[in-house]
């Protein structure tokens, strides 16, 4: 994030944006007839969505070049440093958190 990406907004604003996005995703899936019991655990949390938004900002600032593993780790670590309340979400997305979602590759590997 310090790699030429200005701070977007307060964490409260970012969480509000992510919450709105999550509500839209849920609404779309409900309107398409999906059972919430089948998809709710597949959706990222609000904080995870915020981390994804901040990471996407960094990718856009780098001319859309997706980061390699080392740069991704630095970007994610910088997000955690700039927004300390997102630290659990950042480390969870990097593989240090609990394993409970079906889409989490670590869960698939563990079974």
N, C-alpha and C positions, 0 to 999 in steps of 0.2 A: 504494500500500500504506500510505503514511502517512496516507491519507485515511480514517481511522477503522477500519482493518483491522489487528488485532493480528497479530504474527508467529505463524505456525502452529506450526512445529516446526523442529527442526534439518534441515539439508539431507539428512543421512543417512536420517532418518525419512521425509522427503518422497520421496526416491528409492526407498526400500523400498516405500512405498505405490504409487508409480507403476510400479515393477517388477512388483508383484503384479497391478496392473490390466492391464498389458501382457501378462503371462502368461495372464490370463483371456481377453483378446481373441484371442490366438493360439490358445489351446485351443478357443474357440468356433468359430473359422474352420476349424481342422483337423477338428473333429468334424462340421462341416457339409460336409466333403469337399473343401475348397479346397486347392489346391496351394500350399505355402509359397513356392515360387518366384514365384508370381503375386501374392502379397499382402504379403510381408515388407517390401518397399521402400515400400509405401504407409503403413505404420504409423509413428507418431511415435516418436522416441527417448524414453528414460526422462526425460532432462532437459527435452525438449519437453513431455512430459506433466506434469511438475512445474510448468512455467511455466503451462500451461493450468489446472492446479488452483489455483495462486495467483491467476491472473486471474479465475477463476470465483469465488473467495472475495471478490475486490474487487467483482465485479458483484453478488453476493449482499448484500454490505454496503451497496451503493448501491440497495437495494430492487429488485434484479433489472433495473435499467435498463442496457441494453447501452451501452457507451461509444461516443462519437463518435470519429473518427480522432485528434483531438488528445488526448482523455482516454485513449484506448487507448495512445497513445505514452507518455504520462506514467506510466500504470500499469505498462507493460512496462519502462520505464526504471527505475522504482522497484524493480521485482523484481530487475533486474540490479544495482542499487546495494545492495539488502539481501542478495542471494545472489550475490556476485561470480562464483562458479563456474558460474552459469547464464548469464552474459553472452553466450557464443557462441550458446546456444540462443535467447535473447531476440532478439539481433540477427538471427539466421537467420529467426526467425518474423516479424520486422519487415521482412524483405526484404534484409538486408545479408549473408546467408550464401551458401554454395554452393547451386547449383541442380541438384538431382539426383533429386528425387522427382516421380512422375507427378502427384500431387495438388497440387503447388506451381504456383500460377497463373503464376508467372514462367517456369516451364519451358514451359508450354503457350503462352505468349505468344512465347517465343523461337523456337519451331519454325515 
